[in-house]
């Protein structure tokens, strides 16, 4: 009977350690997810800015004249 309680106690201790480990991992993953979300937003902003700059450049390229050959 005592050994059953000892085994149960050991299992409970291992379960508590596992739960704590998973809590730490979860907290780390939440921080990582927040960081990646922020980085993604920054990159999306940079892509949008680049798109706008390229659009302006394309609008400034003169159209070929009708008598010029198109390569």
MOMOLIN-V292602 format. One record per helix or strand of 3 or more residues. SS is the DSSP state (2 for helix, 1 for strand). FROM is the first residue (numbers start at 0). LEN is the number of residues. Records with the same first field share a line. If there is no record, write none. Layout:
BEGIN
SS: FROM-LEN  FROM-LEN
END
This chain:
BEGIN
2: 1-59
END
